[in-house]
């Protein structure tokens, strides 16, 4: 991390310290490094904002869902989720595959956090691996959690977009969407 301060310190050193003797050869090198440093600083500050503005949202038509279910379009990226693996399985223990028993016993807020309690309830209601991930709803510009079977929540297109229907489960501060069906984009 300290390396990043070099980009700020080096160009400022030429402004703050006036050297009386400088040959032409080192002067152009100094100006080049100074210009590159200032460019990298500007890119580090402006780049993320530009990236966010020009990033395109996935294009997909929302599916028609039965009454009481909400349509969603989500992008699943590799390892952007956790899998709650039933206790009888030996393949858990390392993220993203978390043992359900570890998930249940290691929470500090399990008695007061209704969101956590609902996640445990959803995982316990299945005999299969439960996948949980946070996604950005591109249509409403809100963040929600999707919960479903790991086999359900697999990317079905090369850009990782999935769409489907889910039932909203409201907790005190968040919404969890329990996936009912997945459709091809």
Secondary structure, 3 states (H helix, E strand, C coil): CCHHHHHHHHHHHHHHCCCCCCCHHHHHHHHHHHHHHHHHHHHHHHHHHHHHHHCCCCCCCCCCCCCCCEEEEEECCCCCCEEEECCCCCCCCECCEEEHHHHHHCCCCCCCCHHHHHHHHHHHCCCCCEEEEEEEECCCCEEEEEEEECCCCCCCCCCCEEEEEEEEEECCCCEEEEEEEEECC
